Amino acid sequence: MPPADDEEALRPLRRLIDEFASRLPDGEREDDVRRALARTQVALRESREIEGAVRELVTSLHQLDEDTIGGRRREFQRNSPAVGRLLEALQEDLLPILRRSGYNV
C-alpha cells in the first residue's frame, strides 16, 4: 500500500481519471478505456492487481490516442489533448508513486 504522502498525491490523479472517464463519448475503444479506468480506480483503492490495471489503462489510452491521430475517431479529436494529459499524468505522477511503493509498473 502506498505511504500516506503518496496516497495524498494520488488524490488529484484519481479526480483526473474520474473527469476523463465522464467525458468519453460512446464507442468500442472508449468502452475499453472506461473499463480500464474503472479497474485502475478499484486497484488503487484496494491496493491490489495494480500492475495489471495500470498496464491495461496505458495500453487502452495509447490505442485510443492512435485511433484519434489516425482520424478514425473524428468526434473525439477535440479531446485528444485530454488523452495526452492523462498519459502524461500517469507517466509523471502515478508511475513514480507506484514504483516508490514497490510496484513493478
ABEGO torsion letter per residue (X at the ends): XBBAAAAAAAAAAAAAAAAAAAABBBEAAAAAAAAAAAAAAAAAAAGBGAAAAAAAAAAAAAAAAAAAAAGABAAAAAAAAAAAAAAAAAAAAAAAAAAAAGBBX
